[in-house]
Amino acid sequence: MSSALAEFRPAEHENPAQWVRRVFRNFRRSRPFYGGLLAMIAGVPIMYFPYAKLSLSGMTVQMATTGGAGSLIIGVLLIVLGLTAWFQPAVRFFAGVATTLLTLVSVPVSNLSGFGLALLPGLIGGGLMLAWAPNPPEAAAEAVGAGTAESTAVEPTAQNGTADTVASASASASASAEGATAPLPVVPAQAEPPAPDTAPAAADVPPQQTGDQKEAR
């Protein structure tokens, strides 16, 4: 579970350090915090180097470069855009696009974007502002409630389907049992086949001798 979806700890019986931590956590989760932080970090080196002064062995070295007022304006705008993303999350898209464009403009205008120290923080911060999206607790609670309702609605349906299956199976079994024990249908009596004629044929009977023939013999 991500930090944005984690539940808040109860605020009862907490010391000042825990209260500060809880308030800061709530503040960080409700806005593009890291995008604004990187944008402000990118603005510092851009506006610092054109006006920086270094002391080496009692000798003051002023880094007066060609950046001048352009570097100061870009650095201040980046810091303002970072604060805008913190306290006005609704305009995070404008702040992200402006941060990315100002960072790219600072490459030729402000000493290669503060000698390269502000290039990556500015681009990453602008991308984080554009990619961030709020996660309201109400929407999450509604989604959880809808999922619970669907699960509870599916359970009775599954139970009804199981009961219907069992009932149909029992009905089929009873029908099969009744069919097995039912009396066989009465078949009408068939007519007896005609008896075969076993009498000897006339051709097979030898002719009877007449009395005249017997006398002649």
C-alpha positions as CSV (number, residue, x, y, z in Angstrom):
1,M,0.0,0.0,0.0
2,S,1.3,3.4,-0.9
3,S,1.7,6.3,1.5
4,A,-1.2,8.1,-0.2
5,L,-3.6,5.3,0.6
6,A,-2.4,4.5,4.1
7,E,-4.8,5.3,6.9
8,F,-4.1,8.2,9.2
9,R,-3.0,7.4,12.8
10,P,-5.4,8.6,15.5
11,A,-4.5,12.0,17.0
12,E,-5.2,11.0,20.6
13,H,-2.5,11.2,23.2
14,E,0.3,12.5,20.9
15,N,3.2,14.6,21.8
16,P,4.2,17.8,19.9
17,A,6.7,16.0,17.7
18,Q,4.1,13.5,16.7
19,W,1.6,16.3,16.0
20,V,4.1,18.1,13.8
21,R,4.9,14.9,11.9
22,R,1.2,14.2,11.4
23,V,0.5,17.7,10.1
24,F,3.5,17.6,7.8
25,R,2.4,14.2,6.5
26,N,-1.1,15.5,5.7
27,F,0.4,18.5,4.0
28,R,2.8,16.4,1.9
29,R,0.1,14.0,0.7
30,S,-2.4,16.6,-0.4
31,R,-0.2,18.5,-2.9
32,P,2.8,18.0,-5.3
33,F,5.3,18.5,-2.5
34,Y,8.5,17.1,-4.1
35,G,7.8,18.8,-7.4
36,G,7.6,22.2,-5.7
37,L,10.6,21.4,-3.6
38,L,12.8,20.6,-6.6
39,A,11.6,23.7,-8.4
40,M,12.7,25.9,-5.5
41,I,16.0,24.0,-5.2
42,A,16.6,24.7,-9.0
43,G,16.0,28.4,-8.5
44,V,18.7,28.9,-5.9
45,P,21.9,28.2,-8.0
46,I,20.5,30.1,-11.0
47,M,20.1,33.4,-9.1
48,Y,23.1,32.8,-6.8
49,F,26.1,32.5,-9.1
50,P,25.8,35.8,-11.0
51,Y,25.9,37.7,-7.6
52,A,28.1,35.5,-5.6
53,K,31.3,36.8,-3.9
54,L,34.1,34.6,-2.7
55,S,36.9,35.5,-0.3
56,L,40.3,33.8,-1.0
57,S,43.1,34.7,1.4
58,G,41.7,38.2,2.0
59,M,41.0,38.8,-1.6
60,T,37.4,39.2,-2.7
61,V,36.4,37.5,-5.9
62,Q,33.1,38.5,-7.4
63,M,31.5,36.1,-9.9
64,A,29.9,38.8,-12.0
65,T,28.8,36.8,-15.1
66,T,26.7,37.5,-18.1
67,G,23.6,36.2,-16.3
68,G,22.7,39.4,-14.5
69,A,19.1,40.3,-14.1
70,G,17.9,37.4,-16.3
71,S,19.3,34.9,-13.8
72,L,17.7,36.7,-10.9
73,I,14.3,36.8,-12.6
74,I,14.4,33.1,-13.6
75,G,15.5,32.0,-10.1
76,V,12.8,34.0,-8.3
77,L,10.1,32.7,-10.7
78,L,11.2,29.1,-10.1
79,I,10.9,29.6,-6.3
80,V,7.5,31.3,-6.8
81,L,6.3,28.4,-8.9
82,G,7.4,25.9,-6.3
83,L,5.5,27.7,-3.6
84,T,2.5,28.0,-5.9
85,A,2.5,24.2,-6.4
86,W,2.5,23.8,-2.6
87,F,-0.3,26.2,-1.7
88,Q,-2.4,26.2,-4.9
89,P,-2.4,22.6,-6.2
90,A,-5.2,23.4,-8.6
91,V,-2.7,25.2,-10.9
92,R,-0.1,22.5,-10.8
93,F,-0.2,22.0,-14.6
94,F,0.7,25.6,-15.3
95,A,3.4,25.5,-12.6
96,G,4.9,22.3,-14.1
97,V,4.9,23.6,-17.7
98,A,6.4,27.0,-16.6
99,T,9.1,25.3,-14.4
100,T,10.2,23.1,-17.3
101,L,10.3,26.0,-19.8
102,L,12.2,28.3,-17.4
103,T,14.7,25.6,-16.7
104,L,15.4,25.1,-20.4
105,V,15.6,28.9,-20.9
106,S,18.1,29.2,-18.1
107,V,20.7,27.1,-20.1
108,P,21.6,29.8,-22.5
109,V,20.6,32.8,-20.3
110,S,21.9,31.9,-16.9
111,N,25.4,30.3,-17.1
112,L,24.3,26.9,-18.4
113,S,21.5,26.7,-15.8
114,G,23.7,27.5,-12.8
115,F,26.6,25.6,-14.1
116,G,24.4,22.5,-14.6
117,L,23.3,22.4,-10.9
118,A,19.7,23.5,-11.6
119,L,19.0,21.6,-14.9
120,L,18.0,18.2,-13.5
121,P,16.1,19.4,-10.4
122,G,14.1,21.9,-12.6
123,L,13.2,19.3,-15.2
124,I,12.3,16.6,-12.6
125,G,10.4,19.0,-10.5
126,G,8.3,20.2,-13.5
127,G,7.6,16.6,-14.5
128,L,6.5,15.7,-10.9
129,M,4.1,18.6,-10.9
130,L,2.5,17.5,-14.1
131,A,2.3,13.9,-13.0
132,W,0.8,14.5,-9.6
133,A,-2.9,13.9,-9.1
134,P,-5.0,14.2,-5.9
135,N,-6.4,11.2,-4.2
136,P,-9.5,12.3,-2.2
137,P,-10.4,10.1,0.7
138,E,-14.1,10.3,-0.3
139,A,-13.5,8.7,-3.7
140,A,-11.4,5.9,-2.1
141,A,-14.1,5.3,0.4
142,E,-16.8,5.2,-2.3
143,A,-14.7,2.7,-4.3
144,V,-14.2,0.5,-1.3
145,G,-18.0,0.6,-0.5
146,A,-18.9,-0.2,-4.1
147,G,-16.5,-3.2,-4.1
148,T,-18.0,-4.5,-0.8
149,A,-21.5,-4.1,-2.2
150,E,-20.6,-6.0,-5.3
151,S,-19.1,-8.8,-3.3
152,T,-22.1,-9.1,-1.1
153,A,-24.4,-9.1,-4.1
154,V,-22.4,-11.9,-5.8
155,E,-22.5,-14.2,-2.8
156,P,-26.3,-14.7,-2.8
157,T,-26.3,-15.2,-6.5
158,A,-23.7,-17.9,-6.2
159,Q,-25.6,-19.5,-3.4
160,N,-28.9,-19.4,-5.5
161,G,-27.0,-20.9,-8.5
162,T,-25.7,-23.7,-6.3
163,A,-29.1,-24.4,-4.9
164,D,-30.6,-24.5,-8.4
165,T,-27.9,-26.9,-9.6
166,V,-28.5,-29.2,-6.6
167,A,-32.3,-29.1,-7.2
168,S,-32.0,-29.9,-10.9
169,A,-29.5,-32.8,-10.1
170,S,-31.9,-34.3,-7.5
171,A,-34.9,-33.9,-9.9
172,S,-32.9,-35.7,-12.6
173,A,-32.0,-38.5,-10.2
174,S,-35.6,-39.0,-9.1
175,A,-36.8,-39.1,-12.7
176,S,-34.2,-41.7,-13.5
177,A,-35.3,-43.8,-10.5
178,E,-38.9,-43.6,-11.4
179,G,-38.1,-44.6,-15.0
180,A,-36.2,-47.6,-13.7
181,T,-39.0,-48.8,-11.4
182,A,-42.0,-48.1,-13.7
183,P,-43.8,-51.1,-15.2
184,L,-43.1,-52.0,-18.7
185,P,-45.8,-51.1,-21.2
186,V,-48.2,-53.8,-22.3
187,V,-47.3,-55.1,-25.7
188,P,-50.3,-56.4,-27.7
189,A,-50.3,-60.1,-28.4
190,Q,-49.0,-61.0,-31.7
191,A,-50.8,-63.4,-33.9
192,E,-49.4,-66.8,-33.9
193,P,-47.5,-67.7,-37.1
194,P,-49.1,-70.2,-39.3
195,A,-48.0,-73.8,-38.7
196,P,-45.9,-75.2,-41.4
197,D,-47.5,-77.8,-43.6
198,T,-45.8,-81.1,-42.7
199,A,-48.0,-83.3,-44.9
200,P,-46.0,-85.2,-47.5
201,A,-46.4,-84.0,-51.0
202,A,-48.4,-86.0,-53.5
203,A,-45.4,-86.5,-55.7
204,D,-43.6,-88.2,-52.8
205,V,-46.4,-90.8,-52.1
206,P,-45.8,-94.0,-54.1
207,P,-48.8,-95.0,-56.3
208,Q,-51.0,-97.7,-54.8
209,Q,-51.2,-100.9,-56.7
210,T,-54.7,-101.9,-57.8
211,G,-56.2,-105.3,-57.1
212,D,-55.9,-106.4,-60.8
213,Q,-52.2,-105.9,-60.7
214,K,-51.9,-107.9,-57.5
215,E,-53.9,-110.8,-59.0
216,A,-51.8,-110.8,-62.1
217,R,-48.8,-111.2,-60.0
